[in-house]
């Protein structure tokens, strides 16, 4: 499997990248972004481009792809709906259309979030925009899966670029086994999320929208990377 990854420098993307590099069934990973991640590996190639909404200049680098994992995202805190839409909806849809034209048989997996509003009519701005994004992706003519994780605990030294998130994770990570028992449908880890994305890209799934419980079940049923 040849993977195209967006968001490799973020917390979720770091976790997905780690699992891709560990999985013997993933032959190559192309990480696309405005900056390259610090990760280096024989299977990994970085493609740096200043404008992710226009990938024509790097089209030869992003063909022959089996799966595209899209984990780019920002917090909606302090943003207007127009600003959040530009990053969350406009960018995602532009990338998906461009990648889909080049790789019509690929699987595209979008990391959304628990509580996303598929009706696009709820009171929560971020949930409406995420719902609109999911709906537009699901209408595209190739294999699409939406992942809606709840709380994500970073493992293996992975850190968020948002300082206060790291303060929360410093407290929450040791409590993960307890949190998982209390909130089994709301808590996952970067490792489980990455493993689930690879498994669904490889084998498919009977639902196109996966909630946290689905993500954990898929990951735990997949063969562990060696």
Secondary structure, DSSP 8 states (H G I E B T S, - for coil): -EEEEE-TTSHHHHHHHHHHHH-TT--EEEEEESS--S---TTEEEEE-S-TT--GGGGGGG-S-SEEEE------TT--HHHHHIIIIIHHHHHHHHHHHH-TT-EEEEE--TT--TTS-SS-HHHHHHHHHHHHHHTSSSEEEEEE--EEE--TT---SSHHHHHHHHHHGGGHHHHHHH-TTTEEEHHHHHHHHHHHHHH--S-SEEEHHHHHHHHHHS----
